Amino acid sequence: MAEHEHGTMDSSTQEKTFEGFMTFVTRTVIFLIVLLVLMAIFIG
């Protein structure tokens, strides 16, 4: 097996992926909250 030195891994791709995931989740949650509020106003 190859030797691994702690702290040497390039994690920039993982960080970009996580940032994109968090942006997606945040926007989805905001959309769902707005949708629920609008449904409560106009339907309920």
URNORVEN-V915482 format. One record per residue. N is the residue number from 0. RES is the residue in three letters. PHI is phi as a letter, one per 20 degrees, with the letter a starting at -180 (NA if undefined). PSI is psi in degrees with one decimal (none if undefined). Layout:
BEGIN
<<N:RES:PHI:PSI> <N:RES:PHI:PSI>>
END
This chain:
BEGIN
<<0:MET:NA:152.3> <1:ALA:f:147.0> <2:GLU:f:141.6> <3:HIS:c:128.7> <4:GLU:d:127.1> <5:HIS:g:130.0> <6:GLY:n:8.0> <7:THR:d:-4.8> <8:MET:f:137.4> <9:ASP:e:111.8> <10:SER:d:18.3> <11:SER:f:-37.4> <12:THR:f:-41.9> <13:GLN:f:-39.6> <14:GLU:f:-41.2> <15:LYS:f:-40.5> <16:THR:f:-44.9> <17:PHE:f:-40.9> <18:GLU:f:-42.1> <19:GLY:f:-40.4> <20:PHE:f:-44.2> <21:MET:f:-37.0> <22:THR:f:-44.7> <23:PHE:f:-47.1> <24:VAL:f:-44.3> <25:THR:f:-46.8> <26:ARG:f:-38.2> <27:THR:f:-43.7> <28:VAL:f:-43.4> <29:ILE:f:-43.6> <30:PHE:f:-44.3> <31:LEU:f:-38.9> <32:ILE:f:-44.9> <33:VAL:f:-42.3> <34:LEU:f:-44.8> <35:LEU:f:-39.7> <36:VAL:f:-45.5> <37:LEU:f:-38.8> <38:MET:f:-39.3> <39:ALA:f:-36.2> <40:ILE:f:-49.4> <41:PHE:e:-25.1> <42:ILE:d:-42.1> <43:GLY:e:none>>
END
